[in-house]
Amino acid sequence: MFNTLDLIVFVAYFVVVTAIGFIAARREKNTVSDYFLAGNTLPWYAMGASIVAAGISSEQFVGEVGYAYQIGLPVANWEWLVFPALSVMLWIFIPLYFRNRVSTMPEYLERRFGPDARTLYAYLSVGSYVFANFALVFYTGGFALEKMWGVNRVAAVWILAIATGAYTIYGGLISVAWTNFFQCILLLGGGLYIFFAGMHQIGWDFAAVLGEGQRAHLIAPADHPDVPWTALLILGLSTNVWYYATNQYINQRCLAARSEWDAKMGILFAGALQLALPLATCFPGLIYRVINPDLSDPNAAYPGIVAAVVPTGFRGLVAAAILAAIMSTIAGLVNSISTIVTLDIFRPWKGKDWSDKQLVGFGRWAGGIGLLAGALFAPIVMHWENIFRYCQDLWAPMAAPVVTVFIAGALWRGARGRGAVVCLWLAIATVPFTFAKQILADYGIRFLPANLANALVFAGSIFLLSIVMIAVFSSEWPAWKAWLLTVLAAVPLFYLGAISPVAIALLVAAGFCFSLLLLMPMARTASGGYWDWSMLRLPGGERQKWYAHLTLWWLVTLAIIAGIYFWLW
């Protein structure tokens, strides 16, 4: 599949990125601010590109392309449905984090709910990075490199892990951000090249690419076995909000921006890049189905389309895009694990009197150990039929209570630490439940009704239950009474999910919109830890020229997203 020129391009990219990582690290000093937050020096374009690069990994190029080959256009919702989450991050959480000067997401929860909430969310975050993100990128990255180069997947990924881990552990966030900026250009360029080359090969027959029936529509009916609109609604309002507004792995770049305007414009830039992303991560699967409709393993769709449409001599560049996706994700995960373990777990426990240099050293060790643990756990993901669904099944139920805690913390002054802690324990409990469900399914044991077997519909019931839990446990009622009301609420909520996913989705939408539309207008008094109306404006009355106005570019992005959904509904 590849010739000598391809190999030269591939290796050259690997060398260049590693060099950028170490060169950028020379600007970093051994201080907590510089190592973990790049000294708050990131401009908007570096921040936005880094967010996109961190969010794209080999599961998109391998898993999402394969999933699109299998079920069609609805898979593009994983990229285009991020707009509500980015809007929540833009208008609510960026000013909240910036003006409270937080370094991590768990730190914000401590400001609002106390140290127990911080510790729980820190452990939950690190666990999700090691057992979901790391495992997935290792497995899918190894799968892609094996299919394209014929090398041993374990050996190839360990080489990538060691090289990426080296400059990330050495340089911290500044190395991550600037290598991600370069990688974002390559991975988007490589993906878009395949789209245009594939469309050219099939004569730009867009109707054939979309296919027939439900494959050709973004929004699937409620009885769709994989992505009904009910699940997509929950994805957009729950899982995506967790991923983009409460996730250290993504938000660490925002916290490192040189100003609040840069952080907000960076989010808008990331949203603009997301508009083109399905052309690189979804449409290649649709195109390859036209070229080869009889593929037995959908996960092989991406290597297949590379072989079919990319001429020899350019395949090294396309393979380098896969490499960029793997390395950018590994780098971001190592840095986030290092930050959370050091600042949220170790420093409050034993490192209060440690110097910045000692804390940075500890963080380097923490990132390396997290990298090793993720690599060792990777074979577990082979239990999932489609590797793209692995993270979706794990994240969706876990994310729902977290979103509830963060939105309640920001907008509802009645939310208390006891309610937040109980919800976070619920999020933790969903993880072993998800693994147990899948392992039992491998032996033919399926104990959930068909509707609740969909992870996103199940997450909808969890989301509604978490709203009940934070409400009753934030009250003055004794614990036994709060638990009794929780159980009494859980029974009808899960029963409703089993018989009517439509009702669950509509209730989730109502609960989400109620939180924003009712609570935001009430938040008119500035107070630490809470959102208020002044945060819609830049601090100090700062003004920008019309072409740099945040509201303008948010409205432009909204109009484009609305046009896409109107066209491909």
C-alpha positions in Angstrom: 0.0 0.0 0.0 2.9 2.4 0.6 6.2 3.0 -1.2 9.5 4.5 0.0 8.4 8.1 -0.6 5.3 7.5 1.6 7.6 6.1 4.3 9.9 9.2 4.1 6.9 11.6 4.4 5.5 9.6 7.3 8.8 9.5 9.3 9.5 13.2 8.5 6.2 14.2 10.0 7.0 12.2 13.1 10.4 13.9 13.5 9.0 17.4 12.9 6.2 17.1 15.4 8.6 15.7 18.1 11.0 18.6 17.4 8.2 21.2 17.7 7.2 19.7 21.0 10.8 19.9 22.4 11.4 23.4 20.9 8.2 24.7 22.4 9.2 23.2 25.8 12.2 25.4 25.9 9.9 28.4 26.6 8.4 26.6 29.6 9.7 27.2 33.1 9.4 24.9 36.1 6.4 26.7 37.6 2.9 25.3 38.1 1.4 28.0 35.9 3.8 27.5 33.0 3.8 23.7 33.0 0.1 23.1 33.5 -1.4 26.2 31.9 1.3 27.4 29.4 1.7 30.6 31.5 -1.6 31.8 30.2 -0.1 32.8 26.8 -2.2 30.9 24.2 -3.7 33.0 21.5 -7.2 32.2 20.2 -6.2 30.4 17.0 -3.7 28.1 18.8 -6.3 27.4 21.5 -9.1 26.6 19.0 -7.0 24.4 16.8 -5.7 22.6 19.8 -9.2 21.8 21.0 -10.1 20.3 17.7 -6.9 18.3 17.5 -7.5 17.0 21.0 -11.1 16.1 20.2 -10.1 14.2 17.0 -8.3 10.9 17.5 -7.9 7.6 15.7 -11.4 6.6 16.8 -12.8 9.2 14.4 -10.6 8.2 11.4 -11.1 4.5 12.1 -14.2 4.1 14.2 -16.4 7.0 13.0 -15.6 6.4 9.4 -16.6 2.7 9.9 -19.7 3.7 11.8 -20.7 6.0 8.9 -20.1 3.2 6.4 -22.4 1.1 8.5 -25.4 3.4 9.3 -25.0 6.5 7.1 -25.3 10.3 7.5 -26.6 10.3 11.1 -23.1 9.8 12.3 -22.2 13.4 11.3 -24.3 14.5 14.3 -21.3 13.6 16.5 -19.5 16.6 15.0 -22.3 19.0 14.1 -24.3 18.6 17.4 -21.5 20.1 19.4 -22.8 23.6 18.8 -25.2 23.7 21.9 -22.3 22.5 24.1 -19.9 25.1 22.7 -22.5 27.8 23.2 -22.9 26.8 26.9 -19.1 26.8 27.3 -18.8 30.2 25.5 -21.5 32.2 27.4 -21.6 30.5 30.8 -18.5 28.5 31.8 -15.5 30.4 30.2 -16.3 33.6 32.1 -17.1 31.6 35.2 -13.8 29.8 35.1 -11.7 32.8 34.1 -13.1 35.2 36.7 -12.7 32.6 39.4 -9.2 32.0 38.3 -9.5 28.2 38.4 -6.8 25.9 37.0 -8.9 22.7 36.8 -12.5 21.6 36.6 -12.4 19.8 40.0 -11.1 23.1 41.5 -14.2 24.9 40.4 -16.4 22.3 42.1 -14.4 22.8 45.3 -15.1 26.5 45.1 -18.8 25.8 44.7 -19.4 22.6 46.7 -16.4 21.8 48.9 -13.3 19.5 48.8 -15.3 16.2 48.5 -16.8 17.2 45.2 -13.3 18.2 44.0 -11.7 14.9 44.9 -14.6 12.7 43.5 -14.5 14.5 40.1 -10.8 14.4 40.0 -10.8 10.6 40.3 -13.7 10.3 37.9 -11.9 12.4 35.3 -8.6 10.5 35.6 -10.4 7.2 35.4 -12.3 8.1 32.3 -9.1 9.3 30.6 -7.2 6.1 31.4 -10.0 3.5 30.9 -11.8 5.2 28.0 -9.8 7.8 26.1 -6.4 6.2 26.4 -7.6 2.7 25.8 -9.6 3.7 22.7 -6.8 5.7 21.1 -4.3 3.0 21.6 -6.5 0.3 20.2 -7.8 2.2 17.2 -4.4 3.7 16.5 -2.8 0.3 16.5 -5.6 -1.0 14.3 -5.1 1.7 11.7 -1.3 1.4 11.6 -1.5 -2.3 11.2 -4.1 -2.1 8.4 -2.2 0.5 6.5 1.5 -0.4 7.2 1.3 -4.0 8.1 3.3 -3.5 11.3 2.5 -5.0 14.7 -0.1 -2.8 16.3 1.3 -3.1 19.8 4.8 -2.2 18.8 3.7 0.7 16.6 1.5 2.3 19.3 4.2 1.9 22.0 6.7 3.8 19.8 4.1 6.6 19.4 3.3 6.6 23.1 6.9 6.9 24.1 7.7 9.6 21.6 4.6 11.7 22.3 4.8 11.1 26.1 8.4 12.3 26.1 7.8 15.8 24.8 4.5 16.2 26.6 5.9 15.1 30.0 9.0 17.3 29.4 7.2 20.4 28.1 3.8 20.5 29.6 0.8 22.2 28.0 2.8 24.6 25.9 4.3 21.7 24.0 0.8 20.1 23.7 -0.8 23.3 22.4 1.7 24.1 19.6 2.1 20.5 18.4 -1.7 20.3 18.3 -1.9 23.4 16.2 0.4 21.9 13.6 -1.4 18.5 13.9 -4.8 20.1 13.4 -3.7 21.5 10.1 -2.5 18.1 8.9 -5.3 15.9 10.1 -8.0 18.2 8.7 -6.0 18.5 5.5 -5.5 14.8 5.2 -9.2 14.1 5.9 -10.4 16.7 3.4 -8.0 15.4 0.7 -9.6 12.0 1.0 -13.1 13.5 0.8 -12.3 15.4 -2.4 -10.3 12.6 -4.0 -13.1 10.1 -3.2 -15.8 12.4 -4.6 -13.8 12.9 -7.7 -13.4 9.1 -8.2 -17.2 8.5 -8.1 -17.9 11.5 -10.3 -19.3 13.8 -7.6 -22.4 11.7 -7.3 -23.6 13.2 -4.0 -26.9 11.3 -4.1 -25.1 8.0 -4.2 -23.0 9.1 -1.3 -26.0 9.9 0.8 -27.7 6.7 -0.2 -31.3 5.9 0.3 -33.8 5.8 3.1 -32.7 6.8 6.6 -29.0 6.7 5.6 -29.5 9.9 3.7 -30.9 11.9 6.6 -29.2 13.5 9.6 -32.1 12.9 12.0 -33.2 9.3 12.4 -36.7 8.2 13.5 -37.3 7.2 17.1 -37.3 3.5 16.2 -33.8 3.6 14.6 -31.8 0.8 16.3 -28.6 2.8 16.6 -29.1 6.6 16.5 -32.7 7.6 17.0 -33.4 11.3 17.2 -34.2 10.8 20.9 -30.6 9.6 21.5 -29.2 12.4 19.4 -31.0 15.0 21.5 -29.6 13.6 24.7 -26.1 13.5 23.0 -26.3 17.2 22.2 -27.6 18.4 25.5 -25.8 16.0 27.9 -22.8 14.1 26.7 -21.5 16.9 24.5 -22.0 19.5 27.2 -19.9 17.3 29.6 -17.2 16.9 26.9 -16.8 20.5 26.0 -17.8 22.5 29.1 -16.7 20.4 32.1 -13.9 18.3 30.8 -10.3 19.1 31.8 -8.9 17.4 28.7 -10.6 20.0 26.5 -10.9 23.0 28.8 -7.3 23.1 29.9 -6.5 25.0 26.7 -9.3 27.6 27.5 -7.9 28.1 31.0 -4.4 28.7 29.4 -5.7 31.5 27.0 -4.0 34.9 27.3 -7.4 36.6 27.9 -11.1 35.9 28.2 -11.6 37.2 24.7 -9.0 34.8 23.4 -10.7 31.9 25.2 -14.1 32.7 23.8 -12.9 33.4 20.3 -10.9 30.2 20.5 -14.1 28.3 21.2 -15.8 29.9 18.2 -12.8 29.0 16.0 -13.1 25.4 17.2 -16.8 25.5 16.3 -16.0 26.8 12.9 -13.5 24.0 12.3 -16.1 21.5 13.5 -18.3 22.6 10.5 -15.9 21.0 8.1 -14.9 18.1 10.3 -17.6 15.5 9.1 -16.1 15.8 5.6 -12.9 14.3 7.0 -14.4 11.9 9.6 -17.8 10.8 8.4 -18.1 11.3 4.6 -15.1 9.0 3.7 -17.2 6.1 5.1 -20.2 7.1 3.0 -18.0 7.5 -0.1 -16.3 4.1 0.4 -19.7 2.4 0.6 -20.3 3.5 -2.9 -16.9 2.2 -4.0 -17.1 -1.1 -2.1 -20.6 -1.9 -0.6 -19.6 -5.4 0.6 -17.0 -4.7 3.3 -17.3 -7.3 6.0 -15.6 -5.2 8.7 -16.8 -1.5 8.8 -13.7 -0.6 10.9 -11.6 -1.3 7.8 -13.4 1.4 5.8 -10.7 4.1 6.4 -7.7 2.0 5.3 -9.8 0.8 2.4 -10.6 4.3 1.1 -7.0 5.4 1.5 -6.0 2.5 -0.7 -8.8 3.2 -3.2 -8.5 6.9 -3.8 -5.1 8.2 -2.6 -2.3 7.7 -5.1 1.1 6.3 -4.1 3.3 9.0 -3.0 0.6 10.9 -1.1 -0.4 8.0 1.2 2.4 8.8 3.6 0.8 12.2 4.2 -2.6 10.7 4.8 -1.1 8.1 7.2 0.6 11.0 8.9 -2.9 12.5 9.5 -3.7 9.3 11.5 -0.4 9.8 13.3 -1.4 13.4 14.1 -4.7 12.3 15.5 -3.0 9.7 17.8 -0.2 11.9 19.0 -2.5 15.0 19.7 -4.8 12.9 21.8 -2.0 11.1 23.7 -0.4 14.5 24.4 -3.6 16.1 25.7 -4.5 13.1 27.9 -1.0 12.9 29.5 -1.0 16.6 30.3 -4.6 16.5 31.7 -3.9 13.5 33.9 -0.7 15.1 35.1 -2.6 18.3 35.9 -5.5 16.8 37.8 -3.4 14.2 39.8 -1.0 16.9 40.8 -3.3 19.9 41.5 -6.5 18.2 42.6 -5.4 15.0 44.3 -1.8 15.2 45.4 -1.3 18.9 46.4 -4.4 19.1 48.7 -3.4 15.8 50.3 0.4 15.8 50.7 1.9 18.6 48.5 0.7 21.8 50.2 4.2 22.8 51.1 5.9 21.5 48.0 7.7 24.0 45.7 6.6 24.5 42.1 9.6 22.6 40.9 8.7 19.6 43.0 5.0 19.7 41.9 6.0 19.8 38.2 8.3 16.8 38.8 5.5 14.9 40.5 3.2 15.9 37.6 5.6 14.4 35.0 5.6 11.1 36.9 1.8 11.1 37.1 1.4 11.6 33.4 3.8 8.8 32.6 2.1 6.3 34.9 -1.3 7.3 33.4 0.0 6.7 29.9 1.3 3.2 30.9 -2.0 2.3 32.6 -4.0 3.3 29.5 -1.9 1.2 27.2 -2.2 -1.9 29.3 -6.0 -1.5 29.5 -6.5 -1.2 25.7 -7.4 -4.8 24.9 -10.7 -4.4 26.9 -12.2 -2.4 24.1 -12.2 -5.4 21.8 -15.4 -6.5 23.6 -17.3 -3.8 21.7 -18.7 -4.7 18.2 -17.9 -1.2 16.9 -14.9 0.6 18.4 -16.4 4.0 18.0 -19.3 3.0 20.2 -17.0 2.0 23.1 -16.6 5.6 24.4 -20.2 6.5 23.6 -21.5 3.6 25.8 -19.1 4.5 28.6 -19.4 8.3 28.5 -23.1 8.9 28.0 -24.4 7.6 31.4 -21.4 9.0 33.2 -21.7 12.4 31.7 -25.3 13.1 32.6 -24.9 13.6 36.4 -21.8 15.6 35.9 -23.6 18.1 33.6 -26.3 18.4 36.2 -23.8 19.2 38.9 -22.0 21.9 36.9 -25.1 23.6 35.6 -26.7 23.6 39.0 -23.5 24.9 40.5 -23.3 27.7 38.1 -26.9 28.8 38.0 -28.8 27.6 41.1 -27.8 29.1 44.4 -29.8 26.5 46.2 -27.5 23.7 45.1 -25.5 22.2 48.0 -22.4 20.1 48.4 -24.4 17.0 49.6 -26.4 17.0 46.4 -23.3 17.4 44.2 -21.4 14.6 45.9 -24.3 12.2 45.5 -24.6 13.0 41.8 -20.9 12.4 41.3 -21.2 9.0 43.0 -24.0 8.2 40.6 -21.7 9.1 37.7 -18.9 6.9 39.1 -21.4 4.0 39.6 -22.4 4.0 35.9 -18.8 3.0 34.8 -18.7 -0.5 36.3 -22.4 -0.9 35.4 -21.5 -0.3 31.7 -18.7 -2.8 31.7 -20.8 -5.4 33.4 -23.6 -4.9 30.9 -21.2 -5.4 28.0 -19.4 -8.4 29.5 -22.7 -10.1 30.2 -23.9 -9.3 26.7 -20.9 -11.2 25.4 -22.4 -14.3 27.1 -25.9 -13.7 25.7 -27.2 -12.1 29.0 -29.1 -8.9 28.3 -31.0 -7.6 31.3 -32.1 -4.2 30.1 -35.1 -3.6 27.9 -34.4 -2.8 24.3 -34.8 0.9 24.6 -32.6 1.3 27.7 -30.0 -0.8 26.0 -29.2 2.3 23.9 -26.6 4.0 26.0 -27.9 7.5 25.2 -31.5 6.7 26.0 -30.3 5.1 29.3 -28.3 8.3 29.9 -31.4 10.3 29.5 -33.0 8.5 32.4 -29.8 9.0 34.4 -29.9 12.7 33.6 -33.4 13.1 34.9 -32.7 11.1 38.0 -29.6 13.3 38.7 -31.8 16.4 38.6 -34.1 14.8 41.2 -31.1 13.8 43.3 -29.4 17.2 43.4 -32.7 18.8 44.3 -33.7 16.5 47.2 -30.1 16.2 48.6 -29.6 19.9 48.5 -32.6 20.3 50.7 -32.7 20.1 54.5 -34.4 16.7 54.5 -32.7 13.9 56.3 -30.7 11.4 54.2 -33.2 8.6 54.5 -36.0 10.8 53.2 -33.9 12.0 50.3 -32.9 8.4 49.4 -36.5 7.3 49.6 -37.6 10.1 47.2 -34.7 9.2 44.9 -35.8 5.5 44.7 -39.4 6.5 44.2 -38.4 8.8 41.3 -36.0 6.2 39.7 -38.7 3.6 39.2 -41.0 5.7 36.9 -38.0 7.4 35.1 -36.4 4.1 34.1 -39.8 2.6 33.3 -40.6 5.6 31.1 -37.2 5.1 29.3 -38.1 1.5 28.7 -41.4 2.2 27.1 -41.0 5.7 25.6 -37.6 7.1 24.7 -39.4 10.0 23.1 -40.8 11.1 26.5 -37.4 10.8 28.1 -35.7 12.9 25.3 -38.4 15.6 25.6 -38.1 15.7 29.4 -34.3 16.0 29.1 -34.7 18.9 26.6 -37.2 20.5 29.0 -35.0 20.1 32.0 -32.0 21.5 30.2 -33.9 24.5 28.7 -35.6 25.1 32.0 -32.2 25.4 33.8 -31.0 27.9 31.3 -34.1 30.0 30.5 -35.4 30.2 34.0 -32.3 30.4 36.1 -30.1 32.6 33.9 -32.5 35.6 34.0 -32.5 35.3 37.8 -28.7 35.6 38.0 -28.3 39.3 38.2 -26.0 39.7 41.2 -22.3 39.1 40.9 -21.0 36.6 43.4 -18.0 34.3 43.4 -18.6 30.8 42.1 -21.9 31.7 40.4 -22.7 32.9 36.9 -24.4 36.3 36.5 -25.5 38.5 33.6 -22.3 40.6 33.7 -20.4 37.6 32.3 -22.1 37.9 29.0 -19.9 40.9 28.4 -16.1 41.0 28.5 -14.6 42.2 31.8 -13.9 45.9 32.4 -16.2 47.0 29.6 -13.5 45.8 27.0 -14.7 46.4 23.5 -13.7 44.8 20.2 -13.9 46.0 16.6 -17.0 44.7 14.7 -15.0 41.9 13.0 -13.8 40.6 16.3 -17.2 40.7 18.0 -18.1 37.4 19.7 -21.8 37.6 19.2 -21.4 38.2 15.4 -19.3 35.0 14.9 -21.6 33.0 17.2 -24.6 34.1 15.1 -22.8 33.2 11.8 -22.0 29.8 13.1 -25.5 29.3 14.3 -26.9 30.2 10.9 -24.6 27.8 9.1 -25.5 24.9 11.5 -29.2 25.7 11.0 -28.8 25.7 7.2 -27.0 22.3 7.3 -29.8 20.7 9.4 -32.5 22.3 7.2 -30.9 20.9 4.1 -30.0 17.4 5.4 -32.8 16.9 7.9 
